[in-house]
């Protein structure tokens, strides 16, 4: 059996407020196969975004192991982690996190500035990413000239510009109207099926979750039984 792309083993995560320990995740075990589309659902405060941030290397577990493509990411230094994350992770946020003073092209190019690509190579990858999300004709537009759905598609283009194996999406439809949400989910399905991207998506939206192959439910920091969607 092929090694999973992501393996979360016996992971605990706590935060401290003064001397008070606040547990967020308790003994999480999760294998995510390469090419999987996993939905994470659960009530607010259940630890969904915390788990996503741990897999992304944005945060570190209090205990346990997180392996991504057989790399134990918790053992990386902060600098190594930043370099690893820029090459291997595409992150899509609920509120887009676009730079308002940069146009669509420049926003998508941002993660590529951390690489050794030449200017012409960066341009080619940015144009490819914007083409994938259907915004080749909007690359000179600034965020305030785009609709919410278009802003999120620019954010997805930025996430895929480095061609990462793993895309992590935190409530990607949470700030969108129904049609824009459907468009974004269609794009994520396309990235999964046509480009073989592994996707882990946190969502409150049952309609968005229907696009996932599997849905895991977090409640009070613990994983419940998984639910096959298709």
C-alpha positions, 0 to 999 in steps of 0.5 A: 500500500502506498505511503500516505502523503500526510500522516498525523500520529498521536498529535496533541495541541495545547495553548497556554493563557497565563498558566492555564493550559487550554487543550485544542487537539487530543490524540489526532491520528489521520492518514491522507492519501496522495490525490485525496480530497478531504473535508474537515467539519465541526463546530467553531472551536473544535480545532479544525483550523488548528489542525490545518495550520499544523499540517501546513507547518504554520504551527507546531504540535505540542506532542505527536508527529506530522509527516508530509511526503515522509518529511517529519516537519516538526523537526525542521527549524523555523527557517527550514520550515518556511522554505519547506512550506513555500515549496510544498504547501498552497494555502487558501484563506477564507478572506483571500489575504491579497495585498491591496496595493498589488494587482492580480499578477503581482499577488500570484507572483509573491510566493515565487519571489522566494524561489530561484526562478528567473523573471521570465520563469516566474511570469510563465508560472503566474500566467499558467496559474491565472489561466487555470483559474480562468483569470488571464484577462484580469491579471492587471486588475487590483483586488478592489476591481475584482468580485469576491469570487474573483479575489478567491480565484486569484488567491487559489492561483497564488496557492498553486503558482509553485505547483505544490502537491498539497493544497490546504483551504480554510473555509474557502467559500465562507465569504462568498455568495452561492454562485461564487462558492459553487465556482470556487468548489468546481475549481478545487474539484478540477485541481484535484481531478485534473491536476492530481492535487491533494486537498484538505479543506476546512468548511462549515458548508455541507454543500462545499463538503459534498465535493470531498471524497471523505469528510472527517468531523472534529468535535472538542478536539477529537476526530469522529468517524469519517464519512465517505462522500463519493 
